Amino acid sequence: MSEPLSLVWLRRDLRLHDNTALYHALKSGRPVIPVFIFDRIILDDLDDRRDRRVEFLVQEVNRLHTELAKMGSTLLVRYGKPIEVWTELISQFTIAEVFANHDYEVYAKDRDQAIGKLLAEHRIGFHTSKDQVIFERDEVLTGKKTPYTVFTPYSRNWREKLTDFYLKSYPTEHYFERFWKTSPEKVPTLAEMDFLPVGEPFPDRTVPDKLLDTYNKTRDFPALPHGTSQLSIHLRFGTVSIRDLARQAKAAEDKTFLTELCWRDFYFQVLDHFPHVEKNSFRREYDQIDWRNNEDEFEKWCQGQTGYPIVDAGMRQLNTLGWMHNRVRMITASFLCKHLLIDWRWGEAYFAKKLRDYDLSANNGGWQWAAGSGTDAAPYFRVFNPTLQAKKFDPKGIYIRHWVPELDEPTYPKPIVEHTLARQRAIDTYRKALARK
Ligand SMILES: Cc1cc2nc3c(=O)[nH]c(=O)nc-3n(C[C@H](O)[C@H](O)[C@H](O)COP(=O)(O)OP(=O)(O)OC[C@H]3O[C@@H](n4cnc5c(N)ncnc54)[C@H](O)[C@@H]3O)c2cc1C
């Protein structure tokens, strides 16, 4: 094969519509071929072989493959370690340039640097672009040109900057005839990668305008089937365009949903600017907390057996669906860190294993918020009361009864810890740690 090609490497942007890297590849003037790698460095680490994310990826990669086949082209799908796959691709094709979209996680940044170096050694250009957020890196800074560490002023600035320019879609469709014409290649199956299907359908990729118009009134009530969008898995893997969604949210009567998308950008920029948060507290002094880290209590929390119905309902929803309502994520996370005094990193790692929408930046941000150690954290002495939270946000107990049907049976456990005692213990422990400085 001698014709020089432009390759576009899809990662968290599994769509042909409004995809920045794809747009630039199509405009390069050369035939374009998209590539997707099932990354063994990530997949080999997953111990549950029924993983919703891998199942979703296989479904979406097949969808793209079919769309491209209809245009007389294909998606090159490989299963392996990126550096090995790229070495092979370089020997198999005449590649002029490679295009990809930015990723902000430490692993991904290191990976891209290594691939960029490999491509450069073969005199192949590597071009990367912003795609999965509205604003990235240094685009929203304080007056002193430093990154924001508090959400409210960040969001004010974010909104001021949010002109139509940033919400315009990249019209990839106009250039689809530039996909390289070739016969379809084979896509690896779940079984070939040693995974099993769960078979449950995934949420829809669209959100009705009506939900956005009333989102502020519905979003905190986990019993409502459509109180939130459930788009998180699509945002995670880029099967929806953030620009399309933000445009829709900006046009809605209620702007609360737009604020949620701003939170998403905020946590991406926190991870990008402060990579230490991946392993440590954003506020270093919180790493001095003497966590109790009781393994038996952790196991009960994981299994939804704490005797606090709203916590147990949330954990069971997570274990069954791979998704948990945001309000309940806040309650379960706070309960682990404050009531049980278990290191937030344990909870973060458990969510990372189970969430179908797992995203390092949002998950880390949510956990550090709950632990009080994060950028925008509430003062440590504010401890959620899970019983009051349940009364307020699940007043009829519909959500709880759905996930904890044995609530009134003698088999349902007594509370693992008494609230007033746990609250005081958390405050004392935090105070002691922070006094050390
Ligand atoms: C402890 C904890 C862990 C979390 N872990 C994750 C995670 O791994 N992945 C993830 O996408 N979200 C995470 N969140 C944020 C939030 O809970 C989910 O985004 C939301 O529940 C997904 O459901 P939805 O799509 O119906 O959300 P909606 O309420 O419909 O919101 C729309 C979108 O906005 C974004 N969003 C909403 N809230 C937040 C937030 N607080 N931070 C960042 N983005 C937000 C998400 O992309 C979401 O899909 C976490 C929150 C907490 C408290």
The ligand as a MOL file (V3000), in Angstrom:
LIG
                    3D

  0  0  0     0  0            999 V3000
M  V30 BEGIN CTAB
M  V30 COUNTS 53 58 0 0 0
M  V30 BEGIN ATOM
M  V30 1 C -18.5260 10.3900 44.5120 0
M  V30 2 C -18.8970 10.7560 43.0920 0
M  V30 3 C -18.3350 10.0630 42.0250 0
M  V30 4 C -18.6600 10.4030 40.6940 0
M  V30 5 N -18.0730 9.7080 39.6700 0
M  V30 6 C -18.3410 10.0600 38.3810 0
M  V30 7 C -17.7350 9.3800 37.3010 0
M  V30 8 O -16.9060 8.4820 37.4850 0
M  V30 9 N -18.0790 9.7460 36.0380 0
M  V30 10 C -18.9810 10.7560 35.7930 0
M  V30 11 O -19.2590 11.0440 34.6230 0
M  V30 12 N -19.5380 11.4320 36.7940 0
M  V30 13 C -19.2670 11.1210 38.0840 0
M  V30 14 N -19.8650 11.8000 39.0980 0
M  V30 15 C -20.7310 12.9520 38.7750 0
M  V30 16 C -22.2340 12.6110 38.6130 0
M  V30 17 O -22.6700 11.8580 39.7060 0
M  V30 18 C -22.5310 11.8430 37.3290 0
M  V30 19 O -21.9720 12.5210 36.2300 0
M  V30 20 C -24.0380 11.7140 37.0800 0
M  V30 21 O -24.6540 11.0740 38.1640 0
M  V30 22 C -24.2800 10.9080 35.8020 0
M  V30 23 O -25.6430 10.7330 35.5880 0
M  V30 24 P -26.4180 11.5630 34.4650 0
M  V30 25 O -25.7450 11.4050 33.1620 0
M  V30 26 O -27.8670 11.2050 34.5490 0
M  V30 27 O -26.1920 13.0470 34.9850 0
M  V30 28 P -26.9800 14.4030 34.6870 0
M  V30 29 O -27.4590 14.9090 35.9920 0
M  V30 30 O -27.9750 14.2360 33.6190 0
M  V30 31 O -25.8230 15.3850 34.2160 0
M  V30 32 C -25.4230 15.4990 32.8430 0
M  V30 33 C -23.9410 15.3080 32.6970 0
M  V30 34 O -23.2290 16.3400 33.3670 0
M  V30 35 C -21.9990 15.8190 33.8840 0
M  V30 36 N -22.0120 15.9610 35.3460 0
M  V30 37 C -23.0830 16.0320 36.1560 0
M  V30 38 N -22.6940 16.1970 37.4370 0
M  V30 39 C -21.3490 16.2240 37.4340 0
M  V30 40 C -20.3560 16.3680 38.4420 0
M  V30 41 N -20.6740 16.5580 39.7290 0
M  V30 42 N -19.0630 16.3130 38.0850 0
M  V30 43 C -18.7090 16.1470 36.7960 0
M  V30 44 N -19.5970 16.0060 35.7940 0
M  V30 45 C -20.9050 16.0520 36.1080 0
M  V30 46 C -21.9470 14.3500 33.5250 0
M  V30 47 O -21.1870 14.1970 32.3710 0
M  V30 48 C -23.4210 14.0140 33.2970 0
M  V30 49 O -23.6190 12.9260 32.4410 0
M  V30 50 C -19.5620 11.4700 40.4400 0
M  V30 51 C -20.1280 12.1640 41.5290 0
M  V30 52 C -19.8000 11.8110 42.8290 0
M  V30 53 C -20.4220 12.5680 43.9710 0
M  V30 END ATOM
M  V30 BEGIN BOND
M  V30 1 1 1 2
M  V30 2 1 2 3
M  V30 3 2 2 52
M  V30 4 2 3 4
M  V30 5 1 4 5
M  V30 6 1 4 50
M  V30 7 2 5 6
M  V30 8 1 6 7
M  V30 9 1 6 13
M  V30 10 2 7 8
M  V30 11 1 7 9
M  V30 12 1 9 10
M  V30 13 2 10 11
M  V30 14 1 10 12
M  V30 15 2 12 13
M  V30 16 1 13 14
M  V30 17 1 14 15
M  V30 18 1 14 50
M  V30 19 1 15 16
M  V30 20 1 16 17
M  V30 21 1 16 18
M  V30 22 1 18 19
M  V30 23 1 18 20
M  V30 24 1 20 21
M  V30 25 1 20 22
M  V30 26 1 22 23
M  V30 27 1 23 24
M  V30 28 2 24 25
M  V30 29 1 24 26
M  V30 30 1 24 27
M  V30 31 1 27 28
M  V30 32 2 28 29
M  V30 33 1 28 30
M  V30 34 1 28 31
M  V30 35 1 31 32
M  V30 36 1 32 33
M  V30 37 1 33 34
M  V30 38 1 33 48
M  V30 39 1 34 35
M  V30 40 1 35 36
M  V30 41 1 35 46
M  V30 42 1 36 37
M  V30 43 1 36 45
M  V30 44 2 37 38
M  V30 45 1 38 39
M  V30 46 1 39 40
M  V30 47 2 39 45
M  V30 48 1 40 41
M  V30 49 2 40 42
M  V30 50 1 42 43
M  V30 51 2 43 44
M  V30 52 1 44 45
M  V30 53 1 46 47
M  V30 54 1 46 48
M  V30 55 1 48 49
M  V30 56 2 50 51
M  V30 57 1 51 52
M  V30 58 1 52 53
M  V30 END BOND
M  V30 END CTAB
M  END
